[in-house]
Amino acid sequence: MDTISENKCFGGTQGVYSHASAATGGTMTFGLFLPEEAANGPVPVLIYLSGLTCTHENAMTKSGAQAFAAEQGIALVFPDTSPRGDGVADTDGFDMGLAASFYVDATQDPWKPHYQMETYITRDLMQALADFPLDMDRVSITGHSMGGHGALTLALKHPDMFRSVSAFSPICHPTASDWGQRQFEGYLGSDKSVWADHDATLLMRSNGYDKPVLVDQGTADQFYDKLNTGDFAAACADARADAQIRLQSGYDHSYFFIASFIADHVDFHAQALYA
Ligand SMILES: N[C@@H](CCC(=O)N[C@@H](CSC=O)C(=O)NCC(=O)O)C(=O)O
């Protein structure tokens, strides 16, 4: 583990660290906010998965989450959104390749050698976090847009790993969206039955979910038609899930929206993490 930076923040520490990942076959960087309570023992953890075009930095510097995590004594983890480095495949577009992993384990070339982000988040990152004073039995997950898709699908696929899940403007039904179909074809191949395992709406329909769910979606979101919030809401209703799906009037897709509701999300996760 290498320390890239550490800054005092709301009484705790905002750090940036890098480590080797066997899954992605390279060096991965993440941000970690430790509240001051971490000096006295392990604290619960909220992982935040970012969206298209992001690194570990966007949410760390723009969401304002640390203030509320400090109040609750919760650590925040800000992973990167894709593998990086020499030899990592990419496209010219912003929605596939670097910073656009969709948090899946790719099975197709040229993506397969490094784009193993589901295993990175659920195995290698978790192992790296063991170096810090974190209670890895109390972990929740959130995310934005592509990262909201990542948070929902990883929570639904790994129900024992996370105590609660939330998302801001998530891609809710990628197998029915421009943000999903092309990427899944590239990363996972043309067999659409495989795609279902990475689609929050289809996972909710097939598996249900017994932990708390919170989704916030702005009504003025410029990507609204790609996100299919209603499909996920219907799946939650049919599965009788403990889900709050909230439409927030006039908000767009930006970090101004996230910053406006991040306190609600941290408090929502605190209830599950301290239950
Ligand atoms: N460049 C694109 C828009 C990219 C964009 O809006 N990215 C969002 C996430 S979208 C879904 O995953 C984001 O979080 N951007 C980073 C930020 O700091 O705002 C375009 O121009 O259409």
PDBQT file of the ligand as one rigid body, heavy atoms in Angstrom, charges set to zero:
ROOT
HETATM    1  N1  LIG A 301     -18.957  14.101 -20.593  1.00  0.00    +0.000 N 
HETATM    2  C1  LIG A 301     -20.261  13.598 -20.740  1.00  0.00    +0.000 C 
HETATM    3  C2  LIG A 301     -20.986  13.511 -19.413  1.00  0.00    +0.000 C 
HETATM    4  C3  LIG A 301     -20.233  12.753 -18.368  1.00  0.00    +0.000 C 
HETATM    5  C4  LIG A 301     -20.910  12.848 -17.029  1.00  0.00    +0.000 C 
HETATM    6  O1  LIG A 301     -21.880  13.544 -16.818  1.00  0.00    +0.000 OA
HETATM    7  N2  LIG A 301     -20.391  12.079 -16.089  1.00  0.00    +0.000 N 
HETATM    8  C5  LIG A 301     -21.001  12.034 -14.802  1.00  0.00    +0.000 C 
HETATM    9  C6  LIG A 301     -21.426  10.636 -14.555  1.00  0.00    +0.000 C 
HETATM   10  S1  LIG A 301     -22.556  10.096 -15.836  1.00  0.00    +0.000 SA
HETATM   11  C7  LIG A 301     -22.836   8.442 -15.538  1.00  0.00    +0.000 C 
HETATM   12  O2  LIG A 301     -22.100   7.659 -15.088  1.00  0.00    +0.000 OA
HETATM   13  C8  LIG A 301     -20.015  12.511 -13.762  1.00  0.00    +0.000 C 
HETATM   14  O3  LIG A 301     -20.065  12.098 -12.620  1.00  0.00    +0.000 OA
HETATM   15  N3  LIG A 301     -19.111  13.407 -14.170  1.00  0.00    +0.000 N 
HETATM   16  C9  LIG A 301     -18.053  13.887 -13.320  1.00  0.00    +0.000 C 
HETATM   17  C10 LIG A 301     -18.321  15.169 -12.594  1.00  0.00    +0.000 C 
HETATM   18  O4  LIG A 301     -17.462  15.549 -11.772  1.00  0.00    +0.000 OA
HETATM   19  O5  LIG A 301     -19.378  15.805 -12.789  1.00  0.00    +0.000 OA
HETATM   20  C11 LIG A 301     -21.075  14.470 -21.627  1.00  0.00    +0.000 C 
HETATM   21  O6  LIG A 301     -20.604  15.558 -21.866  1.00  0.00    +0.000 OA
HETATM   22  O7  LIG A 301     -22.170  14.058 -22.035  1.00  0.00    +0.000 OA
ENDROOT
TORSDOF 0
